Amino acid sequence: MEIARRNFFTIKGPVRPELFFDRSEILEFFTRAMELESFDVLIALIAPFKFGKTSALLKLHGIAKKYDRVIPILLRLNLVSMPMHVMIRGLSRALNVDFTKYMRDVKKGRMDMYEVFQRINDELERRDLWVILFIDEFQDLARLVKAEGFFERLDDKFVFNFIRGVVEEFRFGLVVAGSLIGELMDAIKVWRGRFVEFKPREFPREDSIRMLVELSRLSGMQISEDLAEYIAVIMNDHPFHMQLFGYYLVDEGKTDEETIEKVRRKVRDFLVGYYDAKMLEVMRMSPRAMEILERATSGLRTSELSRDDIETVVELERAGYLVKMNDIYEFYDPMFKRYFIHYISGRPREKYLPEYTSEYLVARKLAYEEGFKSVFISLMSWGPFDILLLRPIGKYRGVGIQVKRAYGEFKINPRIEEDLKSASIKLNVIRIIAVVKMPERKIEYYSIEPRARAEKLEKLLRVLHTG
């Protein structure tokens, strides 16, 4: 009887703390605070859906449990409808004091909520303990607290101000997370910039490879680092999408090229559907939203923004499409950036994720053997070009490469030649065809005008540039 394989990749709900990878900056900051007994932390994890902010929150909650002087209280507001009651019951159990009776007095108007927390704090001080609240989807707290019968006649801002007062005056720390970025930023605004903000994005490449290899091993399937790197590259190191690819691969139970291609197509179809919906959201926004995103594909400096641009940029930032890094706005999600480029350049959907045996092999050779490291970051493509290398070469902006696979002698199709010519003029790039010759996977680069070919792109470019 065959034993069922357990799939350790996570595509439903947050990643369990023991299977958590990366986010070292967040973990090191929090652990250091705990070791220094700086329990009055104020941390905000801000990210769109599927970037692992709930997983990171649960990991921090697990770390806090290891410290004897800390009482960690977890409130996941997508699961908890009465956060104040859950919080007070949790503190009652941890301190072995019934604080819930005071909640009834608050409901009847015989006691103020501030006095409840004052009595909790008296007990904390007596025992030299601290509470750290871990609240997911923090932006929903005010609405839920009012729905359970507290502060009903007051506005949401008062509720957040009340929590701020509790944290500032009493022995409470606070770690919050949220996927609705604009609403979360509004919620923490009352702290006037005191939160340490973390914006988890894609993994570093080495962590991506480590995660893919380790979770595959735990699932009873060995994958090579080369395959792990391929998954990381085409998924742009996106934490959830790498988990998705790994999950489907383990589900298939094989790693041959046919299976990899099957999984690639399955993941591609999922992502295209997901980002189609995102694109519709953008189109329903400001009429300038598409234009701003197109400008952001190359990085959009704040100094380049007109007064009319600013409102749209802020709207896109609040919706999680853009993120400001220093003075440059860029796509928060590199996978959406790739989709957006595909969309505006008219590339076919089947080309959204590069194949394991063609585009990826060319990109890998360019990155490792010829030093074109930028090609390995995103396999950026445009129009008929599978790879777009933006590096000034003489009067050109860069190189556009279309990848072909050939069994036997390769001949350039006149129709393809015309498509490449038109696109190269529009983009002002040198047009190149990279041919993967099967089955030995030897790669050659072809120039169309003038006719030339070479086994290395750099050599071919030197021939073309020197004329």
C-alpha positions, 0 to 999 in steps of 0.5 A: 500500500502506497503511503500518501505524500504530504505536501508541505507547500502552503497555498491555503491560509498562512504558512505555519511558523515552523515552515516559515522562510525569509523575512530576516529583517523583520524577525531580527528586529523583533527578536532583538527587541525581545532580547533587550526587553523592549517589549513596548514595540510598535510594528506594522507589517504592510503588504497586499494580499499573498505577500506573507504578512499574516505568516510573518505576524504568526511567526512573531507571535511564536517568538514572543511566546518564548519570553517569560515576561511577555503575554502574547495575545493574537487577534486575527480580525478576519476570524474574530468578531468580538476582539475586545472580549477575546482580548480580555478573556485571554488576559484573564486566563493568562493572569488568572484574574477575571477581568471579564466581569468589568466588561459587563460593568462597562456595558451597563455604564458603571465603569469606563473601558479605561479603568478596565485596562488600568486594572489589567496594568496594575496586575502586569506591574505587580508581576513585572509582565508585558502584553504584546497584541498581535492584530491582523487586519488591524484596519477593521478593529474600530468597526468590530469593537463598535459592533460588539457594543463599545464606543458605539456613538464615537467615530473610528478615529476615537477607537484607534486613539484609545488603543494608542493611549493604552499602548502608550500609558500601560504595559502593552506592545503592538504588532499589526498587519493589514492587506488593505494598505490605504485603510491600514495607513489611516488606522495607524496615522493616529500614532503620528509616525511612531510605528516601525513599518515593514513592507514585505515584498519578494524574497532574496533569490538564495532564500527562494531556492532554499525554501523550494528545495527544503519544502520539496524535500519535506514533501518527499521529492528531491528537486535540483537547485537549477529547477528551484532557481528556475521556479524562483526566476519565473515567479519573481521570488514572489512567496505565494506564487513560488508556493503555488508552483511547488504545491502543484509540482509535488502534487504531480510527483515528478520533475521531468520537463513534460511535468514542469511544462504542465505545471507552468501552464497551470500556474500561468493560467491561475496567475493570468486570471488573478491579474486580469481581475487586478487589471480591471480594478486599475481600469476602474480607477482614475483615467490616469492610472494606466499611464502612471503604471506604464511610467512606473515600469521604469521607476517613477521619481517623485520629482517627475510627478505633476500636481495632477499625477500625485492624486493618482499615484497616492490612489495606486499606492493605497491600493497596493499597486505602487510602493515608494522606495526612497524617492522612486515609485515602483510596482509593489508586486513584480509579477503584476509588473510582468503581467502589466508589461505583457498586457500593454505590449500585446504579448500572447498570454502563453508567454507570460511565464518563460518555459524551462527549456527555452527562454530560461536557458537563454536567460541563465546563460546570459546571466551566468556566462556573459554577466547580463545579471539584469536579465535574471531579475525578471526576464522582462519582455515586450511585444515579440521579444521574450527578453528585453535588455535595457543597456545602452549600446551606441544609439540604441536603448538595449537589445530585444531577444526573441527565443526560438527552439530548433531541431536541425538547421534554423531559418529565419521566418520572414513574418517573424523578421518583419514583426521584430523589425517593427518592434525594434524600431518602436523600442529603439533596440537591436533585434536578436534571435536566440536559438536553442538547438535541441536536443543538446541545448546549444544556444546561438544568437542571430542578427537579422540586419546585418546577417550575423551569428555567434555563440555569445551575445556579447561577441555578436553585439561587438560585431554589430556595433563596430560595423 
